[in-house]
Amino acid sequence: MTNMNIPKCAAIEVRQLSKRVADAAGELTILDQVDLHVQSGETLAIVGASGSGKSTLLGILAGLDTPSSGTVSLHGGDLFALDEDGRAAFRQRHLGFVFQSFQLLPHLTALENVMLPLELRGDKSPRERAAAMLDRVGLSARLRHYPKFMSGGEQQRVALARAFVAEPPLLMADEPTGSLDAASGAAVIELMFEMNRERGSTLVMVTHDRAIAALCARTVTMCAGRLQ
């Protein structure tokens, strides 16, 4: 394979990526030789049926899961040349991730949840930056609330604030409206795209909703572990 067709400003380069796991029948192929190139600043939606492998692909792109074979390069660096600690450090500095189930720490307030990625990388004034970001997502009155006292839409806005607060060049979102009602989901999506446009980051989103996918500049479809 040559480099002729790889974008010069690629944020993400995936080559021959496969993921196989053992099951009762022997071996199950979740991803099958996936190739994907995403340019810097691009917005990309990955769509497909449940079980098609799209969330597994996103998890590997973020270094949250490991492939069986193939390579993932983020801004020219081989993600899996790093060990687990190295990948975690990379995420702290370069990547924001929005989970369907929010993944907020229940013992931390909204403010503390958003401060956390800044504190982990040693930023100055994390409290001020986190408070400003929560104000940006309309939660300035909820800084001291714990997740259990917040609605699903509010929790997802906290998760968005946490993902964006460090101004990462890469943002990934896995079914970000999957746990929300229609009105809350629409508000979260509008906010996510607005904030992404302001920062010019690269966005890769997994969704089953074609209307949401249509908001991205490009859409690819995952079917039985392959991109179509």
N, C-alpha and C positions, 0 to 999 in steps of 0.2 A: 504493500500500500504506500502511495506517495503522499506528499504534503500539498499537492497542487490545489486541491479544493478546500483546504482548511482556511477559514477566515484569518487574516493577519491579526485582527484585534479580538481573537476568540477569548471569551472569559472561561468557557467550559469546553473541553475536548474529551470526548469519550470514544474509546476504540475497543471494539470486540469484547464488550463487557458481558459477562455471564455470571449468573448466580444459580447454584445448584444446592439442594439440601436433601438429606436422607429422609425417606418416609417409609411407611409400612410396605409399600410396593417396591422399594429399592431406592431410586433417586428421582427427585422432582426438579425440573428445570423451571425456575421462576423468571430469569432473564436469559435471553438466547442471542449472544453476539450482537449487542446493541452498539450502534455508532450514533453519536450525537455531537453537534457543534453549535454553541450558543455564542453570539457576538456580545462584546461588552456593551452594556446599556440596552440590550434587547429584552423584550418581555415575551416569555414562552409559556404556553399552557400544554400540559401533558394530560390527555383525556383517555378514557377507556373504561371498560366494564370492571366491576369489582373482581379482584383476583387476577387482573391482567398483568400485574407487576409494576404498575406506575408508582406506587408508594415505595416499593422496594428500591426502584431506580432512584427516586429522590433521596431516600435515606443513604444510599451509597454515594450519590453526588455530594452529600453533606459530610461524608465520613462517619456517619452514625452506624453504618453497617459496612461489611467488607465483601468484595466480590470473590467469586471462585476463580475468575480469570479476567484478563483485560486491564485497561488502564483508564484512569481519570486524572486529567490535568486541569487545575484551576489557575487561571492567569499564568500559564506556562509552567507551573510547578506540579510534580507528580504527587498527588494526594496520598497514595499508599506507599510512597517511599518513606513517609512519616510513620512513627509508631502511634499508639493510641493517644498518648499524652501530647505528641506533636500535632495530631489532628485536632485535639481539643484546643490547643493553643492557637491553631490556625483559625478555628471557628470564632474564638474570642475576638480576634482582630479583623477578620475579613468576611464573616458570614453571619447573617441573621436567619433564624428559622422560626416559622410560625406553624404550630401544631394544631390539628383539628381539635384536640382535647385540651388546648391551652397550655398545659404543663407548667402552670404557675406553682411556686412553692407555697403550700398552704399556711406555713408558720411565718411567712413574711407578708408585710403589707404591700399594697400596690406599689408604693414608692420604693420599698426595699427590693421588690422583684425587679423593678426597672433599673435600680442602682447596681444590681448584682454583676452584670457583664462589665460595667465600668470599673467596679471595684476589683474584679478578677484580673483585669489587665493593668491595674495601677493608675487609672486616670485621676487627675486632680478634679476636685469639686464634683464628685459623682451625684451628690444630693441635688445640687442646683440644676444639673443637666437632666437628671431623671424627672424632677418636678416640672421643668419646662416642657419635656416631651409628653408627660401626662396631661399637662395643660393643652398641648397641641392636639391630643386625641379627645379632649373634652372631659377630662376626669380630674380637674384641679380640686374638686370638692371631695374626691374619694381617695386622697393620698394615703390616709391612715387606715383604710378599710382592708380587711383580710379577704381573700378570694371567696370564701364561703358566704360572705355577706354581699356579694356582687352578682348581678345577673350574668347570663352567658355572654351577652353582647359586651358588657363592661369588662368581663374577664378577657375576651378576645382583643379588646382595645388595649388592655394592659399588655397582653402578649405582643401586639403590634408595636407598642411603645418600647418594649424590651428589645424587640428585633431591630428597631430602627435607631435606638438611642446612640449606639456606637458608630453610626453612619457607615455600615459595612458596604463594600462594593457589590456583594452578592447577597440576594435575599431569596429564600426558598420558603414555599408555603404548601402544606399538605392538607388539602380539603379544608381551607380556613373557615368556611361557613357550614361545614358538615354538622356541627353541634348547635347551630343557631336557627331561630325562626326566620322566616323570609325577610321581615323588616329589619331585624338586627343584622342578618347576613348581608343585605344590600348596603347598609350603612358601613359595615366593616370593609366590604370590597371597595366602595367608593373612597374610603379613607386610605386604604392600602395603596391604591393606584395613584391617588393624589400625592401621597408622601413619596412614593417611588419616583414619580415624575420630577418632584422637587429636587431629589438627590441624584437622579440619573443613574441609579444602580441597576444591575442586571437582576431580573426577576424570573424565576422558574416556579411555576405553580402547578400542582396536581389538582384536578377537579373533575367531577362527573357532570358538571353543569355546563352545557354548551354555551349558554348565554354569558356566563362568566368568562369562559375560555375566549369568546369572541372579543373581549376587551383587550386581549393580548395581541401583539403584532403578529405572532405566529402560533399555530397549533399543530401538535403532532399527536398521533393516536397510537396507543399501546394495545396490542392484541396478542394474547398468549405468549407474553414475554418478548415480543418483537415490536419495534417501532415501524409504523406504516406511513 
